[in-house]
Amino acid sequence: MDLGLTGRTVVVTGASSGVGLETARMLLGEGANVAACARDGDRLARALDGLPGRLHTGACDVLDDVAVREFVEQAAETFGGVDGVVNNAGRSLMARLDETEPQQWRDELDLKIFSVLHVVRAALPWLRRSDAGAVVNVNAILARQPEARLAATSAARAALLNLTKTLAGELAADAVRVNSVCLGLIDTGQWRRRHEASGSTSDFEAWSAGLAADRGIPLGRLGSADEVAYAIVALLSPRASYITGSALDVGGGIARYA
């Protein structure tokens, strides 16, 4: 199926690894122009080296409003506009309520909220001119199903889900769609590092299967970055033109909320 992304320009943040990298790769495969950024420009360049397609890259801290505007303007100048945005930059703070300091809460909220607001505001003039403007915010099932061991991250994710709904309502008049993709446990470098640090004698496949069982994932495994990327790319497609304000779970059935 032709997703109608050929020649369209998409900004992808946090593109040096995991979901962001796979999303950039998939978009290029669909014929889209990709403007990819990450804090570590060298790592980003290595990750994307050799990928075919029209690609613009740059180091950019999504919490730096000026740097974000400069990057988005460069992307629009390079490709003649911006049609889509994937807000993927983020991290998780593994800490319970009594293990977190006030500044850690501020940092989590800053990252989850302003990493999105800065990019959307910078891209909005071009998104409004597009005939298929779309924003996808990469979030987590934690937004609706908090975990005690991720107290601050769960709360910040919930705030981002709320913000995404607000953006969807506000930008609907401009025909700019805004949706969420909410992740469960995804096999990225983060989980592989935790496996290495665990001291387990099991290989990653066995260790991650045990993790999936412990977390109650019905499909019995972790997801993959490309499975998430597919959901993101599908929501960016003009074929999804009647979908906005939605949250699509990619979590192997782990969600237990109504």
Secondary structure by P-SEA (a helix, b strand, c coil): cccccccbbbbbccccccaaaaaaaaaaaabbbbbcccccaaaaaaaacccccbbbbbbbccccaaaaaaaaaaaaaacccccbbbcccccccccccccccaaaaaaaaaaacaaaaaaaaaaaaaaaaccccbbbbbcccccccccccaaaaaaaaaaaaaaaaaaaaaaccccbbbbbbbbcccccaaaaaaaaaccccccaaaaaaaaaaaacccccccccaaaaaaaaaaaacccccccccbbbbccccccccc
